[in-house]
Amino acid sequence: MAATALTLVVWGTRAGGGDDGVIRIGHTGSPHLAPLLVAAEQGIFADHGLRVELKQFGSTADAGYALLAGRVQVAFLEPRTSFRLINVHDELGIKIAGSLNFPFGATLVVREDLKLRLHDLAGLTVAAASRQCMLLKAFKHDAKRHGLAIEEIDFVYTAFDTMLPALEAGQVDAILTKSSYALLAQATGHKVLYQNWDVVPDDACCPIYVAQVEYFMLVTDLPSQAIKGLDAALLAASQRPAEESREAVARRTQFPAELLQPGAPLARYFTVGPELERELGDWVWTAN
């Protein structure tokens, strides 16, 4: 699929990238890309000596193909897509250089055509990640405290990234998912019935080192100076006031502005830390 309309060039000192010194960044226009959008909109990349062009694609798969083809030097991809791409194309030297993280939480989202309360879930089909997923355990614990008949709910199990399509297709009545996916579900009209922000990731379903990662920043053919500049710019963008991030997301995406209310969580950028380096080894970029 060809790149779509959002293209923004920020001029600064040449710091690597394509033949013309421009670093082209592939992304999907997701609301979870707030630091990237803020950095481009407010000239933060230029402040760090970078010339950057954002190229929006219809899917992370398309952005990944563009990275493989050399049409972009940076791409923001979900963890599972990132791992598959690096594993299959390890000869290209693609590295994980940072991540965009979203606050973790357990959320139950009900299909928009159903007028339900929590106590109406008996007999309905609810998608969860696995029988042992900590999100499901948290929900069951909270539901029992409120007198819900958990044994009367038909739980089915699927990956997080397939839950919203299943909900949209009417294959399930509700999904028990991460808060980031729940926000996307709300944008298409579905309703949140339950949310628990106190769940701490640390199991096979939600491993702590990637549970909050929405996108990895994958890089290729970039000098260390350029990657350090990207790190610094995105970290600086993450520190801007939350209202500026919400405004940038509303302007640069088609995400409903009414879901970006004060107090709503936002994604933040993180550099590669010791834990991620320990877990992913040679797949991550380090300044050393």
Stockholm file with secondary structure:
# STOCKHOLM 1.0

chainA/1-288         MAATALTLVVWGTRAGGGDDGVIRIGHTGSPHLAPLLVAAEQGIFADHGLRVELKQFGSTADAGYALLAGRVQVAFLEPRTSFRLINVHDELGIKIAGSLNFPFGATLVVREDLKLRLHDLAGLTVAAASRQCMLLKAFKHDAKRHGLAIEEIDFVYTAFDTMLPALEAGQVDAILTKSSYALLAQATGHKVLYQNWDVVPDDACCPIYVAQVEYFMLVTDLPSQAIKGLDAALLAASQRPAEESREAVARRTQFPAELLQPGAPLARYFTVGPELERELGDWVWTAN
#=GR chainA/1-288 SS CCCCSCCCEECCSCCSSSTTSCEEEEECCCGGGHHHHHHHHTTHHHHTTCCEEEEECSSHHHHHHHHHHTSCSEEEECHHHHHHHHHHTGGGCCEEEEEEECCCCEEEEECTTCCCCGGGCTTCEEEESCTTCHHHHHHHHHHHHTTCCGGGSEEEECCHHHHHHHHHTTSCSEEEEEHHHHHHHHHTTCEEEEEETTCCCCSSSSCTTTTTEEEEEEECSCCHHHHHHHHHHHHHHHTSCHHHHHHHHHHHSCCCGGGSCTTCCCCEEEECCHHHHHHHGGGBCCCC
#=GC SS_cons         CCCCSCCCEECCSCCSSSTTSCEEEEECCCGGGHHHHHHHHTTHHHHTTCCEEEEECSSHHHHHHHHHHTSCSEEEECHHHHHHHHHHTGGGCCEEEEEEECCCCEEEEECTTCCCCGGGCTTCEEEESCTTCHHHHHHHHHHHHTTCCGGGSEEEECCHHHHHHHHHTTSCSEEEEEHHHHHHHHHTTCEEEEEETTCCCCSSSSCTTTTTEEEEEEECSCCHHHHHHHHHHHHHHHTSCHHHHHHHHHHHSCCCGGGSCTTCCCCEEEECCHHHHHHHGGGBCCCC
//
